[in-house]
C-alpha cells in the first residue's frame, strides 16, 4: 500500500470500529471488547508505519476536492509532516492503552459497549485533526471530539455531577468555537483556500490582511479546546467521567488539539506580535494559576486536571516564543506521563471500589496494596516535576531554552516581552509543579487517611498498561532529543545549561520544601491528636463533612465522610491563599455573576413579558370575537317561530327606516 492509503486508514479504522460497536454492542456482546481494542491497535500499527516511511524528510500532501462550493473549495486533504506523524503515534498509543485498560476497569459496566464505541470515535476524530490538510475537514474532527467528550464525561449520567460536568464541558468549548469558526472563515477568505499549505503560502507572501484579528479569534477556540485561561474551568469538573476517559482527554485528544492547531498555523500567529504577546500572557496565567490550584486540591484527579492545564500552558508558551518543535516535544512527553498518572490513579480508585478514595485526605497504606500503581506513578510524577533523566525534564527544558533564546536575542521570531513572560512563568510553575507532585505522592502513598477496604488484586489489563506507559515516561525525552531532531524542523532539542540548572534547581527546591512542610505538619498533627483521628464536629459527621466541603470548595464524596489530612503540606505552603486556590480562584463564581445570573434574569424578564404582556394582548384580541360568538350562538335557538318573528321585526324596522329616510328627503 502507498503511504497515502495507509494514512487514510489510520483514522478510518477506529471510526469503523466505533460504528460496528454501536450496531452490534447489544446484539453481540462477545465482540465488544475485540471491536474496541483491535481497530485502535491496527490504527496504531499503521500510524507507526506511516511515521517510519515519512520520517522527518518532508511533508506528505495529497488532496481531492470534496465538493464544488462555487467559492472557497473544501478538499479532502492530507498534510503529514514529522509533527503529524509523531502525534498520530502518540494518539494511537494512548488510545490503545485506554481501550485495553477499560476492559478491566469497566468490566461490570452495563454501558461499556457504547463507552468503547465512543472512545474509538473520539480517537478517530483526533486522528482526523492530526492528519487533515484542510481546515474545514479538521473542523469536523474538532467538533466530533466535542460531542464525544459530552457523552463520555457524562457516562455516569445518574449522578448530577456527571450531568453538570458534561454540559459545562460542551458549552464552554462551544463558547470558544464560535469565534474560532468566524476566524476560520476570515482566514479562508483572505487566503482563498482552506488548505493549510496554501494558507501558509499566503501568510509568507503577506496575503493575510488582518492577521491579528484572525489570530485572536482562533485563540478563543484554542483556549476552549485546550483548557487555557480563561476557558479552562470545564476541565477539572470533567473528572466526573470514568478515569480512562480522563486519561484519553488529557493525554492525547481534545486538549492537545488546540496546541497542535497553533503548531500547524504558527507562521500566521508569528505575523502578529500582539497575538504572540497575548498567547504568552495566556500561557503564563494558565501555568501559574493552575499550579497554585493543583497545590490546594484534595481530589487526586482534580490535581491531575489542573496539572494538565499547566502543562498545556508550557506548550502554548513554547508556541508564544515561536518554537513549535519544543511545543510538540512537550506534547508527546506529557501525553505519555499524564496518561500514566491518570491510569495509575484509576488503579488506586478501583482498588478501593469507590470514587471516594479519589480524596487524598482518605488515602493511606497504599504502597503495599497497589505496588504497580506506586512505582509507575512515582516515575510519572518525577517526569511531571521535570527531574532528570525522566522525559519531562528534556521536554520542559526545551520550552525554557527557547524562551531564553528569545530573551537573549538569539531569535527574532517572537517579541522579547513574550520570551520574558514565558521564561519567568515557566520557572515559577516548575517550582509549583514539583511541590504539588511531591504533595500528591506523600498524601497518596504515605498519608494517614482512613484505610479503605481491600478489593483484591487488579486485573492484568490495567496493571500491564501502566508499565507500558512507564517506558516512554522514563526514556522518551532522552531518546527524542538525540534521535529525532529532524522531525522537529531540525531544531536542536538538547537542554541548555542555564535553563537546565535553573529549572532543575527550582524543581528540587519545590519538592524539598514540600517534604519539609509535610514533616512539620505531620509532627504537629501527632502532637495534637493520634494519627488518623478525626476531630468531632458539633453537628456530627454529616455536619463536619458539609462544613469541610464548604470550607475547601470541594465536593463531599457521597455519604463517606472525610476530614482534611492534618499532615497536608498544601495548607501550610499556601496559607490564606489555600481557600481561594482550592476554589479555582473563584473563576466559576465570576462567570456566574457576569453571565449566568444576567442570562437567568433576562430569561425571567422574557418569561414575564411573554406571560403578562404578550399573552394579555393575545387573550384580549380573542375576547371580543368570543363574546360576539356567544351572542350569536344564543340567537340560534332552532325555533322556527322565533326566526319568523325576528324576520318580520327586521322587515318592519327596515320599512320604518325607509319611510323616515324618504320623509327626510
C-alpha positions in Angstrom: 0.0 0.0 0.0 1.1 3.6 -0.6 1.7 5.8 2.4 -1.3 7.9 1.4 -3.6 4.8 1.6 -2.2 3.8 4.9 -2.7 7.3 6.3 -6.3 7.3 5.2 -6.8 4.0 7.1 -5.4 5.4 10.3 -8.5 7.5 11.3 -10.8 5.2 9.3 -10.3 2.0 11.2 -11.3 3.4 14.7 -14.3 5.0 13.0 -15.4 1.7 11.5 -14.8 0.0 14.9 -17.0 2.7 16.6 -19.8 2.2 14.0 -19.7 -1.5 14.3 -19.6 -1.4 18.1 -22.6 0.8 18.2 -24.5 -1.5 15.9 -23.5 -4.8 17.5 -23.0 -3.8 21.1 -26.2 -5.1 22.4 -26.8 -8.0 19.9 -23.3 -9.5 20.1 -21.7 -8.5 23.4 -18.9 -11.0 22.9 -17.5 -8.9 20.1 -17.5 -5.6 22.0 -14.0 -5.9 23.5 -12.3 -7.1 20.3 -14.1 -4.3 18.4 -12.8 -1.8 21.0 -9.2 -2.9 21.0 -8.3 -4.3 17.6 -9.2 -1.4 15.3 -7.4 1.0 17.6 -4.4 -1.3 17.8 -4.3 -1.7 14.0 -4.6 2.1 13.6 -1.5 2.5 15.9 0.4 0.0 13.8 -0.4 1.8 10.6 0.4 5.2 12.2 3.8 3.8 13.2 4.4 2.6 9.6 3.4 6.0 8.2 5.8 7.6 10.6 8.6 5.2 9.7 8.1 5.8 6.0 7.6 9.6 6.3 10.4 10.3 8.7 11.5 13.9 9.1 12.4 14.4 5.5 9.4 16.4 4.3 5.6 16.7 4.3 3.3 14.3 2.5 0.5 16.3 0.8 -2.4 14.7 -1.1 -5.8 16.2 -1.8 -9.0 15.7 -3.7 -11.9 18.2 -4.0 -14.7 17.1 -1.7 -17.5 19.1 -3.4 -17.7 22.2 -5.6 -18.6 25.2 -3.4 -18.6 27.9 -6.0 -16.1 30.0 -4.0 -13.5 28.7 -1.5 -13.1 25.0 -2.2 -13.3 22.3 0.5 -10.8 19.5 -0.1 -10.3 16.1 1.5 -6.6 16.7 2.1 -3.7 15.1 4.0 -0.8 17.0 5.3 1.6 14.7 7.2 5.0 16.1 8.4 7.1 15.0 11.3 4.9 16.6 13.9 1.7 14.9 12.5 3.4 11.5 12.2 4.6 11.5 15.8 1.4 13.0 17.2 -0.6 10.2 15.5 1.6 7.6 17.1 1.0 9.2 20.5 -2.8 9.3 19.9 -2.8 5.6 18.8 -0.6 4.5 21.7 -2.7 6.2 24.4 -6.0 5.2 22.9 -4.9 1.6 22.6 -3.8 1.6 26.3 -7.0 3.2 27.3 -9.1 0.7 25.5 -7.2 -2.3 26.9 -7.3 -0.7 30.4 -11.0 -0.1 30.2 -11.8 -3.8 29.5 -10.8 -4.3 33.2 -11.8 -1.0 34.7 -15.3 -1.1 33.3 -15.8 -4.9 33.0 -19.0 -4.8 35.0 -20.4 -1.6 33.5 -23.6 -2.3 31.5 -22.9 0.7 29.3 -19.4 -0.5 28.3 -20.4 -1.1 24.6 -21.4 2.4 24.0 -18.5 3.7 26.0 -16.0 1.7 24.0 -17.5 2.8 20.7 -17.4 6.5 21.7 -13.7 6.1 22.7 -13.0 4.7 19.3 -14.9 7.6 17.7 -13.0 10.1 19.8 -9.7 8.5 18.7 -10.8 8.7 15.0 -11.7 12.3 15.3 -8.4 13.3 16.9 -6.5 11.4 14.2 -8.5 13.2 11.6 -7.4 16.5 13.1 -3.8 15.4 13.1 -3.7 14.2 9.5 -6.0 16.7 7.9 -4.6 19.2 5.4 -7.9 21.2 5.1 -9.2 23.4 7.9 -12.9 22.5 7.2 -12.2 18.8 7.4 -10.1 19.5 10.5 -13.1 21.3 12.0 -15.2 18.1 11.6 -12.8 16.2 13.8 -12.7 19.2 16.2 -16.4 19.2 16.7 -16.8 15.4 16.8 -14.4 15.4 19.7 -16.6 18.0 21.5 -19.7 15.8 21.3 -17.8 12.7 22.2 -16.4 14.4 25.3 -20.0 15.4 26.2 -21.2 11.8 26.2 -18.1 10.3 27.8 -17.8 12.8 30.6 -21.5 12.2 31.3 -21.1 8.5 31.2 -22.3 8.2 34.8 -25.4 10.3 33.9 -27.3 9.1 37.0 -25.1 11.5 39.1 -25.8 15.2 39.0 -22.1 15.9 39.0 -21.6 14.0 35.7 -24.5 15.6 34.0 -23.4 19.1 35.1 -19.8 18.4 34.0 -20.7 17.2 30.6 -22.9 20.2 29.9 -20.3 22.5 31.2 -17.6 20.9 29.0 -19.8 21.2 26.0 -20.9 24.7 26.5 -17.6 26.2 27.5 -15.8 24.7 24.5 -18.6 25.8 22.2 -18.2 29.3 23.6 -14.7 29.3 22.2 -15.7 27.6 19.0 -18.0 30.4 17.8 -15.1 33.0 17.3 -12.9 30.1 16.2 -15.3 29.4 13.3 -15.5 33.1 12.4 -11.7 33.2 12.4 -11.5 30.2 10.0 -13.9 31.8 7.5 -12.0 35.1 7.7 -8.7 33.3 7.2 -10.0 31.3 4.2 -11.5 34.5 2.8 -8.1 36.2 2.9 -6.1 33.2 1.7 -8.7 32.0 -0.9 -8.5 28.4 0.4 -9.0 26.2 3.5 -5.8 24.2 2.6 -3.2 24.6 5.2 -0.3 24.7 2.7 -2.0 27.5 0.7 -2.8 29.4 3.8 0.8 29.2 5.0 1.9 30.3 1.5 -0.5 33.3 1.7 1.0 34.2 5.1 4.5 34.1 3.7 3.6 36.3 0.8 1.7 38.8 3.0 -1.7 37.9 1.7 -3.4 37.9 5.1 -4.9 41.3 5.6 -5.9 41.1 9.2 -3.5 38.6 10.9 -4.0 40.0 14.4 -7.8 39.8 14.4 -7.8 36.3 12.8 -5.2 35.0 15.3 -7.1 36.3 18.3 -10.4 34.8 17.0 -8.6 31.4 16.6 -7.1 31.7 20.0 -10.5 31.8 21.6 -11.3 28.4 20.1 -7.9 27.1 21.2 -8.4 28.4 24.8 -11.7 26.5 25.0 -10.5 23.2 23.4 -7.1 23.2 25.2 -8.4 24.5 28.5 -6.4 27.7 28.7 -7.3 30.7 30.7 -10.0 32.0 30.8 -11.9 29.0 29.3 -10.2 26.3 31.4 -12.8 25.8 34.0 -14.5 22.9 32.3 -11.6 20.5 32.6 -11.4 20.0 36.4 -15.1 19.3 36.5 -14.8 16.8 33.7 -13.2 14.4 36.2 -16.7 13.2 36.9 -16.3 10.9 34.0 -14.6 7.5 34.1 -10.8 7.7 34.8 -9.8 6.1 31.5 -11.7 8.9 29.7 -9.7 11.5 31.7 -6.5 9.8 30.6 -7.6 9.9 26.9 -8.8 13.6 27.0 -5.8 14.9 29.0 -3.0 12.9 27.3 -3.8 12.6 23.6 -7.1 14.0 22.4 -9.3 17.1 22.9 -7.0 19.3 24.9 -4.0 18.5 22.7 -5.9 19.6 19.6 -5.7 23.3 20.3 -1.9 23.2 20.8 -1.5 21.1 17.7 -3.7 23.5 15.7 -1.5 26.5 16.6 1.6 24.5 15.8 0.2 23.8 12.3 -0.5 27.5 11.7 2.3 29.1 13.7 3.5 31.4 10.9 0.1 33.0 11.0 0.5 33.9 14.7 4.1 35.0 14.1 2.7 37.6 11.7 1.2 39.4 14.6 3.4 40.4 17.6 0.3 41.4 19.5 -1.1 37.9 19.1 2.2 36.4 20.3 2.2 38.6 23.4 -1.5 37.7 24.1 -0.6 34.0 23.7 2.3 34.4 26.1 0.2 36.1 28.7 -2.5 33.4 28.4 0.1 30.7 28.8 1.7 32.4 31.8 -1.5 33.0 33.7 -2.6 29.4 32.9 0.7 27.9 34.1 1.0 29.7 37.4 -2.7 29.8 38.3 -3.3 26.1 37.6 -0.2 25.1 39.5 -1.4 27.0 42.6 -4.9 25.5 42.2 -3.4 22.0 41.9 -1.5 22.5 45.2 -4.8 23.1 47.0 -6.9 20.3 45.6 -7.9 17.2 47.7 -9.2 15.1 44.8 -6.3 13.3 43.1 -8.0 13.6 39.7 -8.6 17.3 40.1 -4.9 17.7 41.0 -4.0 15.9 37.7 -6.6 18.0 35.8 -5.1 21.3 37.0 -1.7 19.8 36.2 -2.8 19.2 32.6 -3.9 22.8 32.3 -0.5 23.9 33.5 1.5 21.6 31.2 -0.6 22.8 28.3 0.4 26.3 29.3 4.0 25.2 28.8 3.1 24.1 25.3 1.3 27.3 24.4 4.3 29.2 26.0 6.6 27.5 23.6 4.4 28.5 20.7 4.3 32.1 22.0 8.1 32.2 21.6 7.7 30.8 18.0 9.0 27.3 18.5 6.6 24.6 17.6 9.3 21.9 18.0 9.5 22.4 21.7 5.7 22.6 22.0 5.1 19.3 20.2 8.1 17.7 22.0 6.4 18.5 25.3 3.0 17.4 24.0 4.5 14.0 23.2 6.3 13.7 26.5 3.4 15.0 28.5 1.0 12.6 26.7 3.0 9.6 28.0 3.4 10.5 31.6 -0.1 12.1 32.0 -1.8 9.0 30.7 0.2 7.0 33.1 -0.7 9.3 36.0 -4.5 9.1 35.3 -4.5 5.3 34.8 -2.4 4.8 37.9 -4.9 6.9 39.8 -7.6 4.7 38.3 -5.9 1.6 39.7 -6.0 3.2 43.2 -9.7 4.2 42.9 -10.5 0.7 41.5 -8.7 -1.0 44.4 -10.9 0.8 46.9 -14.1 0.1 44.9 -15.3 3.6 45.3 -14.6 7.0 43.8 -14.5 8.4 47.4 -10.9 7.3 47.6 -10.0 9.9 45.0 -9.9 12.2 48.0 -6.2 12.1 49.0 -7.2 13.0 52.6 -8.6 9.5 52.9 -5.7 7.7 51.3 -3.2 5.7 53.4 -1.3 2.5 53.5 -1.5 2.1 49.7 2.1 1.4 48.7 2.0 -2.3 49.5 -1.6 -2.8 48.3 -1.1 -1.3 44.8 2.7 -1.7 44.1 2.3 -1.4 40.3 0.5 2.0 40.7 3.0 3.1 43.4 6.1 2.5 41.3 4.7 3.7 37.9 3.1 6.8 39.4 6.4 7.6 41.1 8.0 7.5 37.6 5.3 9.7 36.1 5.4 12.2 39.0 9.2 12.5 38.5 8.6 13.1 34.8 5.9 15.7 35.6 8.3 17.5 38.0 11.0 17.6 35.3 13.6 15.7 37.3 16.4 14.4 35.1 16.7 11.9 33.4 12.9 11.5 33.1 11.2 12.6 29.9 9.5 15.7 31.3 12.9 17.2 32.1 14.0 17.2 28.4 10.7 18.5 27.0 10.2 21.2 29.7 13.8 22.4 29.3 13.2 22.6 25.6 10.5 25.1 26.3 12.5 27.1 28.8 15.5 27.0 26.5 13.7 28.6 23.6 12.3 31.3 25.9 15.8 32.0 27.0 16.9 32.3 23.3 14.2 34.9 22.8 15.2 36.9 25.9 18.9 36.9 24.9 18.1 38.0 21.3 19.2 34.7 19.6 16.0 34.7 17.6 13.7 37.4 16.2 10.7 35.3 15.5 9.0 36.4 18.7 8.9 39.6 20.8 11.3 39.8 23.7 8.3 40.5 26.0 6.8 37.1 25.2 10.2 35.5 26.0 10.4 37.1 29.4 6.8 36.2 30.3 7.2 32.6 29.3 10.6 32.2 31.0 9.6 33.7 34.3 6.2 32.0 34.4 7.8 28.7 33.4 10.3 28.8 36.3 7.7 29.7 38.8 5.5 26.9 37.5 8.4 24.4 37.7 8.7 25.2 41.4 5.0 24.8 42.0 4.7 21.6 39.8 7.4 19.9 41.8 5.6 21.0 45.0 2.2 19.6 44.1 3.8 16.4 42.6 5.6 15.8 45.9 2.4 16.6 47.9 0.4 14.1 45.8 3.0 11.4 46.3 3.2 11.9 50.0 -0.6 12.1 50.6 -1.4 9.2 48.3 1.2 6.7 49.5 2.4 8.0 52.8 -0.7 9.7 54.1 -2.5 8.9 57.3 -6.1 8.8 56.0 -8.6 6.0 56.7 -7.6 2.7 55.2 -10.2 1.7 52.6 -11.3 -1.9 52.2 -9.1 -4.1 50.1 -10.9 -5.2 46.9 -8.3 -7.6 45.8 -5.7 -7.6 43.0 -6.3 -5.5 40.0 -6.9 -7.0 36.5 -3.7 -7.6 34.5 -5.1 -5.5 31.6 -4.9 -2.5 34.0 -1.6 -3.0 35.6 0.3 -4.1 32.4 -0.7 -0.9 30.7 0.9 1.1 33.5 4.3 -0.5 32.8 4.0 0.0 29.1 3.5 3.8 29.6 6.2 3.9 32.2 8.8 3.2 29.4 8.2 6.4 27.4 7.7 8.4 30.7 11.3 7.4 31.6 13.1 7.2 28.3 11.2 9.2 25.6 12.9 12.6 26.4 16.4 11.3 26.2 15.7 9.3 23.0 13.8 12.1 21.3 16.3 14.9 21.7 19.1 12.7 20.3 17.3 10.7 17.6 14.5 12.9 16.3 15.8 16.4 15.7 14.9 16.2 12.0 11.3 15.5 13.0 11.1 18.9 14.8 12.1 21.2 11.9 15.8 20.4 12.6 15.6 22.2 15.9 18.2 21.2 18.5 16.4 19.8 21.5 19.5 19.4 23.7 18.9 21.1 27.1 20.8 24.3 27.6 23.0 24.7 30.7 21.4 27.8 32.1 17.7 26.7 32.0 18.6 23.2 33.0 20.3 24.4 36.2 17.5 26.9 36.9 14.7 24.6 36.1 16.1 21.6 38.0 17.1 23.8 40.9 13.6 25.3 41.4 12.0 21.8 40.9 14.2 20.3 43.6 13.6 23.3 45.9 9.8 22.9 45.4 10.0 19.2 46.3 12.3 19.6 49.3 10.2 22.5 50.7 7.0 20.5 50.3 8.6 17.5 52.0 9.8 19.7 54.9 6.3 21.2 55.2 4.8 17.7 55.3 7.2 16.6 58.0 6.4 19.7 60.0 2.6 19.3 59.7 2.9 15.6 60.5 4.8 16.3 63.7 2.2 18.9 64.7 -0.7 16.6 64.0 1.0 13.8 66.0 1.4 16.2 68.9 -2.3 17.3 68.9 -4.1 14.0 68.2 -3.3 10.5 67.4 -2.6 10.0 63.7 -5.8 9.0 61.8 -8.1 10.5 64.5 -10.8 12.9 63.3 -11.9 15.8 65.4 -15.6 15.8 66.4 -17.9 18.3 64.8 -20.8 19.7 66.9 -23.3 18.6 64.3 -21.8 15.1 63.8 -20.2 13.6 60.8 -22.6 15.0 58.3 -22.1 18.5 59.6 -18.4 18.1 59.6 -18.3 16.8 56.0 -20.5 19.7 54.8 -18.5 22.3 56.7 -15.3 21.0 55.3 -16.7 20.8 51.8 -17.8 24.4 52.0 -14.5 25.5 53.5 -12.5 23.8 50.8 -15.0 24.4 48.0 -14.7 20.7 47.1 -17.4 18.1 47.0 -18.2 15.7 49.8 -17.7 12.2 48.4 -21.0 10.5 48.6 -22.0 9.5 52.1 -18.4 8.7 53.2 -17.2 11.4 55.5 -13.6 12.6 55.3 -11.6 15.2 57.0 -8.6 17.1 55.6 -5.4 15.3 56.3 -3.7 17.2 59.2 -0.4 16.5 57.5 -1.4 18.2 54.2 1.5 20.5 53.4 -0.6 22.4 50.8 -2.4 24.3 53.6 0.8 25.3 55.2 2.5 26.4 52.0 -0.4 28.4 50.6 -1.6 29.8 53.9 -4.6 32.2 53.4 -4.4 31.6 49.6 -5.4 28.0 50.0 -9.1 28.6 50.2 -9.1 30.6 47.0 -6.8 28.2 45.2 -9.0 25.3 46.2 -11.9 27.1 44.6 -10.0 27.7 41.3 -9.7 31.4 42.3 -13.5 31.7 42.1 -13.5 32.0 38.3 -16.7 30.0 38.2 -18.3 32.4 40.6 -17.1 35.3 38.4 -18.7 33.6 35.4 -21.9 33.0 37.3 -22.1 36.7 38.2 -21.1 38.0 34.8 -23.0 35.6 32.6 -25.2 33.0 34.3 -27.2 35.4 36.5 -27.8 38.0 33.8 -28.9 35.3 31.4 -31.3 33.9 34.0 -32.5 37.4 34.8 -33.1 38.0 31.1 -34.9 34.7 30.8 -37.1 35.6 33.8 -37.9 39.0 32.2 -38.7 37.4 28.8 -41.0 34.9 30.5 -42.8 37.7 32.4 -43.3 39.7 29.2 -44.4 36.6 27.4 -47.0 35.7 30.0 -48.2 39.0 31.3 -47.9 41.3 28.2 -47.9 39.3 25.0 -50.4 36.7 26.3 -52.6 39.5 27.6 -52.8 41.1 24.2 -53.4 37.7 22.6 -56.1 36.9 25.1 -57.7 40.4 24.6 -57.7 40.0 20.9 -59.7 36.8 21.2 -62.1 38.1 23.9 -64.3 40.3 21.6 -64.9 37.7 18.9 -65.6 35.2 21.7 -68.3 37.5 23.1 -69.8 38.1 19.7 -69.8 34.4 19.0 -71.5 33.7 22.3 -74.2 36.3 21.5 -74.8 34.8 18.0 -74.8 31.3 19.5 -77.6 32.3 21.9 -79.7 33.6 19.0 -79.5 30.3 17.2 -82.4 28.6 19.2 -83.6 26.3 16.4 -87.3 27.5 17.0 -89.0 28.4 13.6 -91.4 30.8 15.2 -88.6 32.8 16.7 -86.8 33.0 13.4 -90.1 34.2 11.6 -90.8 36.7 14.3 -87.2 38.1 14.0 -87.6 38.3 10.2 -90.9 40.2 10.5 -89.4 42.5 13.1 -86.5 43.2 10.9 -88.8 43.9 8.0 -90.8 46.4 10.0 -87.6 48.1 11.2 -86.3 48.4 7.6 -89.7 49.7 6.4 -89.8 52.4 9.1 -86.3 53.3 8.4 -87.1 53.6 4.6 -90.1 55.9 5.4 -88.1 58.1 7.6 -85.4 58.5 5.0 -88.0 59.2 2.3 -89.7 61.8 4.5 -86.5 63.5 5.3 -85.6 63.6 1.6 
